Amino acid sequence: MMSTQSVAAVVLLVGLCMQGIAHAQRVFYVAPGGDDTGPATVERPWASIQKAADEAKAGDTVVLRDGTYVLTEPIRFTGAGREDAWITVRGAQGERPVLDASGIQSISVSGRGAVQVQGASYLRLMNVHVRESYGAGFAVTGRNTQHIDLIQCSSDHSYAPGIWLYQSQDIRVLGCEVTRANDLRMAGAAAAGRREAPHEALSIAGVHRFEVAYCRVHKGYKEGIDCKEDSAHGKIHNNEVYDMPRQGIYLDAWFGTLEDVEVYENVVHDCEWGLAIACEGRGANMRNITIRNNVIYRNRASGIFMGMWGHDGPRENIRIYNNTVVNNGSAGHWAGSVGGIDLRSPNVTSIVVANNISVGNFGFDIATFEPPETREQVLDEKDIVILGNMT
């Protein structure tokens, strides 16, 4: 569960984000059982979220009333707000609007979202909840999609990611929750011969300038939070990731250069790997990554793992410090010896592992897997510094 400090931080963030709402030009109310021929007032709301999305312009607010909205097609947001006049779509205060996407099986083909944000700018979605999506829950996609906030939203049970951020910029995901993402059994995917569901529970792919914070990602079917491809200039912090069958938090330069990402003050537990850093794709590389002040415990494989999957591309200037890595690893793991901080990949340079607490892990607390007789020489050649750790 999120700490009292984390909840307070989310409240503060929401308060800051709400400042732009004071400039709203119009307010449209939407409710299950509303009437699209009415004036969209609180007394006579519209029924269609899409109608409100199409109508809203810079500075406008759409308020979704409590209840379940049964979707027959994805909701698409394409409107342009302004820096001083965001478009805001929010659940009414104290209420919980739920978008049930179980009737839109066609979106599984393209991987789009039950809520699709594409080509939009300065758009804020708050307290909006999606369930049973055969694609993603929320999809924020496109290089001309920018300045998008998802705040205190949730996605429960999806075939694709609960939240999918793709080739967009200036994106914030704050205080959201993703559960039961990447379920291969949905939409007949397994029967169609697919080996696994697409992407991860919360996917950040090719996104520049992003923040994912104060979220809970759990009880999924693949990885938790994955920052991949040529994503850059981002922060992943104060999230809790647990009960995942693969990596809790994963940094993977699948193609291109993944750079300038900071991962801090997260809690990751009861996953396969806690936090993994890899370059799976051919020609991919990674640089300028900071992993600090995370708490990583009780994962079945290593707590922090410099992965060797795929083409095992180069990583440089990686700083791993002030993390608490406890009780990770397990006997007879399929990956071999697993434990605390695992620097197994040889394709790394300029690595600092400092001032971590790594104790009580199964196979080892910190390991480089170099033979003792050549370890110091190899670490020096690769500029790998390991110091001040408690083991």
N, C-alpha and C positions, 0 to 999 in steps of 0.2 A: 504494500500500500504506500501511497505517497505520504511523505512526512508533512507535519504541520507547516514547516518552512516552505516546502514545495507548493502546498496549496496556497499559502499566502503569496508566494511569488506569482502563481497563475492569476490570482485575483488582481494583483498589481498590474500584470501585463494586460489583462482584459480591461482594466480601468484606463490604462494608457491608450489602448487601441480604440476604446469607445469615445475618445475625445473628438474624433472626426465626425461622429454621429450628430453632434450639435448643429452641424451645417446642413442637415437633411432638408431637402426641398419638399419631398412628399413621402408619405408613409402608406404602404399598401398592406392590408391584412389579408391573409389566406388561411382557410380552415377546411378540414374535411367536412363535406356537406355544404360548402359555400355555394355561391352563385356567381358565375363569371359575368353575368349581365348587371351585377350590382356595382356600387361605388367603391368597393374594396375598403370599407371602413370597418372598425371593430364590431359594429352592429351588423353590418352586411358584407362579410368578407367574400373574396373570390374563392373558388374551389381549386384553381389551377396554379401550381407553383410556376410552371413554364410561362403562363400568361404574365405573371408578375416579373419573372426574370427578363422577359422580352420588353416589358414596359419600363423597367427601372433604368434611370439615367444617373449621371454623376450627382452624388449627394443624396440620392433616394434611399429609403429603407424598406425592406420587405420583412414583415413580421409573420412568422408561421405559428399558428395556434396549436394547442395540444391535440394529440390524436395520431392516428395512423393514416398515411397517404399511400394508397395503393397505386403504384406507378404502372402505366402501360407502355411507357417509353422513357428513355433517359431524360433527366433534366439537364439542359445545356445553358451554360452562362457564357456569353460572349461580349457583354457590355463593357464600356470603357468609363471608369471613374476618373478622378483626378487626384493629385497628391493632397489637395485641400478639400476634396469632396469624394470620399470613397462611396461605392455602392455597398450597402450592408444587407445581408440576408441573415436573419437570426430567429431562433426560437424565442417565443415570448418568455419574459422573465418568469421563472418558477414553473415553466411548462416544458414538455419534452416531445417535440414533433418527430415522428418516426417515418422514414420513407421505406416502404416495403417494395423491394425490386424483384421479388420472386417471379413475377410474370413477364420479365424482359429477358428471356433466354438468348435472344439474338446478340446481346452485347458481348457474349463470351467469345465470339468469333474475332472481333477486333481488339479485345482487351480493354475497351473504353470503360468509363465508369457509369454507375447508376447516376451519379452526379458528375457531369463533365464540364470542366472549366477549360476553355480553349479560345485563345485570342482575346481574352479578357484582361483588364488591368485595373488596379486599385479596387479590388473586390474582396470583401470580407464575409466569410461564412462562419456563423457562431451558433453553437447549441443546435446543430442539425445532425440527425442520426439516421444512418442507412443500415438496412439489414437484408440478408439474402440476395446479394448481388451476384449474378452469373459472370460479371466482369470484375472491375474494381469497384470498391465502394465509392471513393472519390478519386477522380483522375484530373490532375492539373498538368496540361500538356501544351507544347508548342513554343517555339522560340520567341514569338511575339506575345506570349503570355507572361505577365510580370506584375509584381506587387500584389500577391495573393496571400491572404491569411485564412487558415483554418484554425478556429479557436474553440476548444471544448466541444468538438464534434466526435462522432464515433462511427465505426463500421463493425458490424458483427456478421460473420459467416459470409465469406466471399470466395469465388473461384480464383480471381486474380488478387492483387494487393488490396488491403483495406484502404490504404492511401497510397496513390501512385503519383509521384512527381517526376516529370519527364521533360527534358530539354526546355526548361523554363527558367525564369530568373527572379530574384528577390521574392522568395517564397518563405513563409513562416507557418509552422505547424506547432501549435501551443496547446498543451493541456488536453490532447486528444487521446482516444482509446481505440485500439484495434484488437479484435478477438476473432479467432477461428478463420483466419485468412488462408488462402491457397489450398482450399479443399478440392482435391482431384475428383472427388465423387460427385461434385456438382455438375449440372448441365450435361451429364452423360459423358464427361471427358474421358474417364477410364475406359468406358465401353468403346469409345472412338479410337482407342489405342494410344492415347497420350501418356507419356511416362510420368509427367509431373505437372502441376499447375504452374502458371507463369509468374516469374519474379518473386517477391518476398512480401512479408506482411506490411511493412512500410518501406517503400522503395524510393530512393533518391538517385535518379539516373540522368546524368548530363545536365545537372542543375547548377547554376552559378548564383552565388550569394543566397544562402539558405540558412534557416535555423529550425531545428527540430528539438523541442524542449518540453519538459514536464508531461510527457506522454507515458501511457501504459500500453505495452504490446505483449500479448500473452496468449497462451493456449492456441497457437497456430499450428500449421502443418509443414512449415519450412523454416527459413531464417526469419529473424525478427526485424531489426532496422538494418537496411543495407544501403550504403552509400557507394555508388559504383560508376563505371565508365569514366567520362571526363568531367565529373563533378568538381567544383572548385569553390573556395572561399566560403566555407560553411562551418556551422557549429552544431554538434549533437550533444545535448547536455541535460542533466537532471531528469532523465527518463528511467523507467523501470521496465526491464524486459525479462520474462520468465516463462517457464513451461513451453519451451520451443524445442523441436527435434533436431535443429541444426544450430548454426551460430546465433547467439543472442544479438550482438552487434557485429556487422561485417563491413570492412572496407575492401573493395575489390576493383582495381583498375582493369575492368574487362576489356576496354580498348581505350586508346588515347592516354592522356595524362590526368591522373587524379591528384589534385594538389591543394595545399593550404586548407586542411580540415582539422578541426580541433574537437576531440571527444573527451568530455570531462563531466565528473560528478554524476555519472550514471550508476545504476545498480543492476547487475545482471546475475541471475541465478537460475539453477535447475534447467539449463539448456544443454546441448551437446558440447559445443565450444562456447566459451564466454565471449571473448572479443577476438576476432581474427583479422589479419592484415595480409592481403594477397594480391597478386597480379595474374589472374588466370588467363587472360587473352593474349594472343600473339601480338607482339609489338607494344604491349601496354607498359606503362611505368607509373610510379607513384613517388611523390616527394612532398616534403614539408608537412608532416603529420604529427600532431601532438595527442598523446593519450595520457591523461592525468586525473588524479583524484577520483578514480572510479572504484567502486566496491564490486568485486567479482568473486562469487563463491558458489560452491556446491554444483559446479557444472561437471558433466560426465567425462569430458576430455579436458584439454588444457584451458586454464583461465584466460591467458593472453597467448596467442599463437601467431607466429610469423609463418603463414601458410605456404605450402609448396604445391598447391593444386594447379591444374592446367599447365600453362607454359612457364609458370614460376618466374615472372618478369622482375625487373630490377626495382628496388625501393631504396630511397635515400633520404637522409635527414629526418629520421623518425625519433621522436622523443617520448619515452615511456617513463613517467615519474610520479611519485606520490600516490600510487595505486595500492589498494588492499586486495590481495589475491589469496583466498583462503579455502582450503578443503575442496580443491578441484582435482579431477582425475579419478580414474577407477581401474580396477584390476581387469586384465584381459581385454582391454579396449582394442577395437579393430585397427586403430592407427598406430598401435605399438605403445611405447612408453609415453604417458601423458601426466601432466601435473600442473605446475604453477605458470611461470613465464617461460615460454618455449620459443627459442630463437633458432629454430631448426633450418630455415631456408638459408642456403649459402649466397643467394643473390641479393644481398643487402649491403649498404655502406652508410657510414656516418649515423650510427645508432647509439643513442644514450639510454641506458636503463639505470635509473638512479632513484634512491630514497623510496623504494617500494617496500611494502610489507608483504612478503610471500611466504606463508607458513602453513604447515599442515596439509600440503598438497600430496597426492598419492605417490607419483613416480619421482618427482624432483620439485624443488622450489624455483630454481632458475637453471636452465640448461641451454648450452649452445650446440651440443652434440659433436664438437670437435674432439679428436683424440687428445688426451692430456699432454702428450709430448709436443704437439704443434699448436695447442690452443692459443697461447699468448701471441705467437707470431701471426696467426690468422686474424685474431681480433685486432691486432695493431695494423695489419695491412688493410683491413676493412674499416678501420676507424670506428670500432665498436667499443664503447666504454660502459662498463658495468661497475657501479660503485655505490656505496652507502646504503645498500639494501639490507633489510632485516629478513633473515631466513632461518 
